[in-house]
Amino acid sequence: MELTKLVGSCDEGDCPTLYLTDRGTLAVQGVQVTEHDLRIPAHEILVEIPVELIRKAVRDNLI
C-alpha cells in the first residue's frame, strides 16, 4: 500500500498524521486507545488524534 501524507502534527513522523492511500481511503497514525468499553475486532485498533488534524485537512482541501 502506498501512503501520501496529507497533514500531520509535526515533521518528524512521530505524531498524529493523516494519510491518503492508493486505495482511495484514509490511514490515521495516532495514539492507540486501550481504555474503552468497545468491542474492537482483533484485526482493528482504535486510535486517538487531535480534532484540529481533521479541521486542517478539510480547511486545506486535502480531503
N, CA, C and O atoms as CSV, one atom per row, in Angstrom:
chain,resi,resn,atom,element,x,y,z
A,1,MET,N,N,0.849,-1.171,0.000
A,1,MET,CA,C,0.000,0.000,0.000
A,1,MET,C,C,0.898,1.240,0.000
A,1,MET,O,O,1.867,1.319,0.755
A,2,GLU,N,N,0.564,2.191,-0.848
A,2,GLU,CA,C,1.289,3.464,-0.879
A,2,GLU,C,C,0.525,4.501,-0.072
A,2,GLU,O,O,-0.694,4.622,-0.190
A,3,LEU,N,N,1.264,5.258,0.761
A,3,LEU,CA,C,0.665,6.289,1.589
A,3,LEU,C,C,1.225,7.649,1.211
A,3,LEU,O,O,2.428,7.807,1.004
A,4,THR,N,N,0.331,8.628,1.126
A,4,THR,CA,C,0.726,10.011,0.877
A,4,THR,C,C,0.312,10.827,2.092
A,4,THR,O,O,-0.862,10.851,2.461
A,5,LYS,N,N,1.281,11.494,2.713
A,5,LYS,CA,C,0.981,12.295,3.892
A,5,LYS,C,C,0.127,13.492,3.488
A,5,LYS,O,O,0.496,14.258,2.598
A,6,LEU,N,N,-1.012,13.645,4.149
A,6,LEU,CA,C,-1.887,14.794,3.912
A,6,LEU,C,C,-1.593,15.903,4.906
A,6,LEU,O,O,-1.362,17.050,4.525
A,7,VAL,N,N,-1.605,15.551,6.185
A,7,VAL,CA,C,-1.384,16.541,7.238
A,7,VAL,C,C,-0.928,15.809,8.497
A,7,VAL,O,O,-1.367,14.698,8.794
A,8,GLY,N,N,-0.034,16.470,9.222
A,8,GLY,CA,C,0.459,15.891,10.466
A,8,GLY,C,C,0.671,16.969,11.511
A,8,GLY,O,O,0.637,18.164,11.216
A,9,SER,N,N,0.891,16.521,12.736
A,9,SER,CA,C,1.102,17.456,13.835
A,9,SER,C,C,2.557,17.881,13.971
A,9,SER,O,O,2.858,18.828,14.698
A,10,CYS,N,N,3.465,17.194,13.279
A,10,CYS,CA,C,4.881,17.540,13.333
A,10,CYS,C,C,5.566,17.041,12.064
A,10,CYS,O,O,4.940,16.367,11.245
A,11,ASP,N,N,6.824,17.362,11.899
A,11,ASP,CA,C,7.565,16.959,10.710
A,11,ASP,C,C,8.334,15.657,10.888
A,11,ASP,O,O,8.737,15.044,9.899
A,12,GLU,N,N,8.546,15.221,12.126
A,12,GLU,CA,C,9.368,14.047,12.387
A,12,GLU,C,C,8.672,12.722,12.091
A,12,GLU,O,O,9.344,11.693,12.010
A,13,GLY,N,N,7.345,12.710,11.926
A,13,GLY,CA,C,6.624,11.475,11.675
A,13,GLY,C,C,6.328,10.680,12.937
A,13,GLY,O,O,5.880,9.536,12.862
A,14,ASP,N,N,6.573,11.277,14.089
A,14,ASP,CA,C,6.360,10.611,15.363
A,14,ASP,C,C,5.147,11.194,16.076
A,14,ASP,O,O,5.139,11.296,17.302
A,15,CYS,N,N,4.118,11.578,15.314
A,15,CYS,CA,C,2.955,12.235,15.901
A,15,CYS,C,C,1.731,11.948,15.035
A,15,CYS,O,O,1.864,11.391,13.945
A,16,PRO,N,N,0.543,12.322,15.505
A,16,PRO,CA,C,-0.669,12.075,14.737
A,16,PRO,C,C,-0.565,12.608,13.306
A,16,PRO,O,O,-0.182,13.755,13.076
A,17,THR,N,N,-0.912,11.750,12.361
A,17,THR,CA,C,-0.802,12.087,10.948
A,17,THR,C,C,-1.959,11.460,10.183
A,17,THR,O,O,-2.432,10.379,10.531
A,18,LEU,N,N,-2.405,12.144,9.147
A,18,LEU,CA,C,-3.465,11.657,8.270
A,18,LEU,C,C,-2.858,11.387,6.900
A,18,LEU,O,O,-2.202,12.259,6.329
A,19,TYR,N,N,-3.072,10.182,6.367
A,19,TYR,CA,C,-2.523,9.767,5.078
A,19,TYR,C,C,-3.635,9.403,4.107
A,19,TYR,O,O,-4.703,8.950,4.519
A,20,LEU,N,N,-3.386,9.599,2.824
A,20,LEU,CA,C,-4.249,9.103,1.755
A,20,LEU,C,C,-3.592,7.841,1.217
A,20,LEU,O,O,-2.387,7.824,0.969
A,21,THR,N,N,-4.372,6.793,1.038
A,21,THR,CA,C,-3.818,5.555,0.496
A,21,THR,C,C,-4.050,5.486,-1.009
A,21,THR,O,O,-4.863,6.228,-1.559
A,22,ASP,N,N,-3.331,4.594,-1.659
A,22,ASP,CA,C,-3.536,4.398,-3.093
A,22,ASP,C,C,-4.828,3.633,-3.375
A,22,ASP,O,O,-5.155,3.377,-4.534
A,23,ARG,N,N,-5.555,3.271,-2.339
A,23,ARG,CA,C,-6.860,2.611,-2.473
A,23,ARG,C,C,-8.012,3.610,-2.415
A,23,ARG,O,O,-9.178,3.240,-2.556
A,24,GLY,N,N,-7.664,4.897,-2.202
A,24,GLY,CA,C,-8.697,5.916,-2.080
A,24,GLY,C,C,-9.304,5.971,-0.690
A,24,GLY,O,O,-10.422,6.458,-0.515
A,25,THR,N,N,-8.573,5.475,0.300
A,25,THR,CA,C,-9.028,5.511,1.677
A,25,THR,C,C,-8.059,6.363,2.499
A,25,THR,O,O,-7.032,6.812,1.990
A,26,LEU,N,N,-8.391,6.579,3.760
A,26,LEU,CA,C,-7.524,7.322,4.665
A,26,LEU,C,C,-6.910,6.361,5.670
A,26,LEU,O,O,-7.556,5.407,6.102
A,27,ALA,N,N,-5.662,6.616,6.040
A,27,ALA,CA,C,-4.994,5.892,7.114
A,27,ALA,C,C,-4.621,6.928,8.165
A,27,ALA,O,O,-4.201,8.037,7.833
A,28,VAL,N,N,-4.773,6.567,9.421
A,28,VAL,CA,C,-4.547,7.501,10.515
A,28,VAL,C,C,-3.470,6.951,11.441
A,28,VAL,O,O,-3.521,5.794,11.859
A,29,GLN,N,N,-2.504,7.791,11.751
A,29,GLN,CA,C,-1.493,7.463,12.750
A,29,GLN,C,C,-1.822,8.249,13.998
A,29,GLN,O,O,-1.963,9.471,13.949
A,30,GLY,N,N,-1.944,7.557,15.114
A,30,GLY,CA,C,-2.260,8.220,16.365
A,30,GLY,C,C,-1.927,7.338,17.542
A,30,GLY,O,O,-1.329,6.274,17.388
A,31,VAL,N,N,-2.310,7.775,18.694
A,31,VAL,CA,C,-2.066,7.032,19.925
A,31,VAL,C,C,-3.127,5.944,20.062
A,31,VAL,O,O,-4.321,6.225,19.954
A,32,GLN,N,N,-2.702,4.718,20.296
A,32,GLN,CA,C,-3.654,3.631,20.465
A,32,GLN,C,C,-4.448,3.825,21.744
A,32,GLN,O,O,-3.886,4.052,22.815
A,33,VAL,N,N,-5.767,3.731,21.614
A,33,VAL,CA,C,-6.669,3.859,22.758
A,33,VAL,C,C,-6.902,2.457,23.317
A,33,VAL,O,O,-7.400,1.571,22.623
A,34,THR,N,N,-6.535,2.275,24.574
A,34,THR,CA,C,-6.675,0.944,25.184
A,34,THR,C,C,-7.732,0.907,26.276
A,34,THR,O,O,-8.230,-0.163,26.627
A,35,GLU,N,N,-8.072,2.061,26.808
A,35,GLU,CA,C,-9.055,2.105,27.893
A,35,GLU,C,C,-10.412,2.532,27.351
A,35,GLU,O,O,-10.715,3.722,27.272
A,36,HIS,N,N,-11.212,1.560,26.984
A,36,HIS,CA,C,-12.554,1.800,26.451
A,36,HIS,C,C,-13.394,0.558,26.685
A,36,HIS,O,O,-12.878,-0.488,27.076
A,37,ASP,N,N,-14.687,0.681,26.444
A,37,ASP,CA,C,-15.568,-0.468,26.634
A,37,ASP,C,C,-16.171,-0.951,25.315
A,37,ASP,O,O,-17.245,-1.553,25.296
A,38,LEU,N,N,-15.471,-0.679,24.217
A,38,LEU,CA,C,-15.938,-1.092,22.900
A,38,LEU,C,C,-15.439,-2.490,22.561
A,38,LEU,O,O,-14.434,-2.954,23.099
A,39,ARG,N,N,-16.149,-3.143,21.674
A,39,ARG,CA,C,-15.693,-4.432,21.151
A,39,ARG,C,C,-15.054,-4.169,19.788
A,39,ARG,O,O,-15.750,-3.989,18.789
A,40,ILE,N,N,-13.739,-4.151,19.763
A,40,ILE,CA,C,-12.993,-3.890,18.534
A,40,ILE,C,C,-12.502,-5.229,17.990
A,40,ILE,O,O,-11.874,-5.994,18.721
A,41,PRO,N,N,-12.779,-5.527,16.710
A,41,PRO,CA,C,-12.293,-6.789,16.140
A,41,PRO,C,C,-10.767,-6.886,16.256
A,41,PRO,O,O,-10.074,-5.869,16.272
A,42,ALA,N,N,-10.259,-8.100,16.336
A,42,ALA,CA,C,-8.824,-8.335,16.533
A,42,ALA,C,C,-7.972,-7.711,15.434
A,42,ALA,O,O,-6.818,-7.361,15.683
A,43,HIS,N,N,-8.509,-7.564,14.230
A,43,HIS,CA,C,-7.728,-7.017,13.117
A,43,HIS,C,C,-7.790,-5.488,13.038
A,43,HIS,O,O,-7.234,-4.901,12.109
A,44,GLU,N,N,-8.456,-4.837,13.997
A,44,GLU,CA,C,-8.571,-3.379,14.019
A,44,GLU,C,C,-8.060,-2.830,15.344
A,44,GLU,O,O,-8.001,-3.541,16.347
A,45,ILE,N,N,-7.685,-1.530,15.329
A,45,ILE,CA,C,-7.345,-0.842,16.572
A,45,ILE,C,C,-8.045,0.508,16.575
A,45,ILE,O,O,-8.443,1.022,15.529
A,46,LEU,N,N,-8.184,1.057,17.739
A,46,LEU,CA,C,-8.780,2.372,17.915
A,46,LEU,C,C,-7.639,3.343,18.196
A,46,LEU,O,O,-6.819,3.104,19.082
A,47,VAL,N,N,-7.589,4.445,17.438
A,47,VAL,CA,C,-6.540,5.440,17.664
A,47,VAL,C,C,-7.169,6.790,17.954
A,47,VAL,O,O,-8.304,7.066,17.566
A,48,GLU,N,N,-6.407,7.621,18.644
A,48,GLU,CA,C,-6.862,8.957,19.013
A,48,GLU,C,C,-5.998,9.981,18.298
A,48,GLU,O,O,-4.770,9.883,18.299
A,49,ILE,N,N,-6.655,10.972,17.681
A,49,ILE,CA,C,-5.942,12.060,17.020
A,49,ILE,C,C,-6.598,13.384,17.410
A,49,ILE,O,O,-7.762,13.400,17.811
A,50,PRO,N,N,-5.873,14.483,17.299
A,50,PRO,CA,C,-6.476,15.778,17.607
A,50,PRO,C,C,-7.538,16.159,16.570
A,50,PRO,O,O,-7.346,15.929,15.376
A,51,VAL,N,N,-8.636,16.729,17.009
A,51,VAL,CA,C,-9.681,17.206,16.104
A,51,VAL,C,C,-9.090,18.208,15.107
A,51,VAL,O,O,-9.501,18.252,13.947
A,52,GLU,N,N,-8.133,19.004,15.563
A,52,GLU,CA,C,-7.525,20.011,14.698
A,52,GLU,C,C,-6.863,19.404,13.464
A,52,GLU,O,O,-6.762,20.068,12.433
A,53,LEU,N,N,-6.414,18.158,13.553
A,53,LEU,CA,C,-5.812,17.486,12.398
A,53,LEU,C,C,-6.830,17.344,11.268
A,53,LEU,O,O,-6.505,17.591,10.106
A,54,ILE,N,N,-8.037,16.954,11.597
A,54,ILE,CA,C,-9.104,16.822,10.596
A,54,ILE,C,C,-9.516,18.201,10.093
A,54,ILE,O,O,-9.701,18.393,8.891
A,55,ARG,N,N,-9.660,19.149,10.994
A,55,ARG,CA,C,-10.031,20.510,10.580
A,55,ARG,C,C,-9.023,21.078,9.581
A,55,ARG,O,O,-9.405,21.684,8.580
A,56,LYS,N,N,-7.731,20.876,9.860
A,56,LYS,CA,C,-6.697,21.390,8.961
A,56,LYS,C,C,-6.773,20.709,7.603
A,56,LYS,O,O,-6.632,21.368,6.572
A,57,ALA,N,N,-6.993,19.415,7.589
A,57,ALA,CA,C,-7.098,18.686,6.322
A,57,ALA,C,C,-8.282,19.206,5.488
A,57,ALA,O,O,-8.165,19.370,4.273
A,58,VAL,N,N,-9.409,19.459,6.144
A,58,VAL,CA,C,-10.588,19.979,5.441
A,58,VAL,C,C,-10.339,21.422,4.995
A,58,VAL,O,O,-10.642,21.783,3.858
A,59,ARG,N,N,-9.794,22.235,5.880
A,59,ARG,CA,C,-9.518,23.637,5.573
A,59,ARG,C,C,-8.566,23.780,4.396
A,59,ARG,O,O,-8.713,24.686,3.577
A,60,ASP,N,N,-7.575,22.870,4.313
A,60,ASP,CA,C,-6.598,22.910,3.228
A,60,ASP,C,C,-7.063,22.139,1.986
A,60,ASP,O,O,-6.291,21.937,1.049
A,61,ASN,N,N,-8.347,21.706,1.989
A,61,ASN,CA,C,-8.931,20.960,0.862
A,61,ASN,C,C,-8.151,19.696,0.537
A,61,ASN,O,O,-8.004,19.348,-0.634
A,62,LEU,N,N,-7.650,19.004,1.552
A,62,LEU,CA,C,-6.896,17.770,1.350
A,62,LEU,C,C,-7.812,16.555,1.306
A,62,LEU,O,O,-7.475,15.531,0.711
A,63,ILE,N,N,-8.984,16.680,1.949
A,63,ILE,CA,C,-9.964,15.589,1.904
A,63,ILE,C,C,-11.330,16.161,1.604
A,63,ILE,O,O,-12.307,15.416,1.520
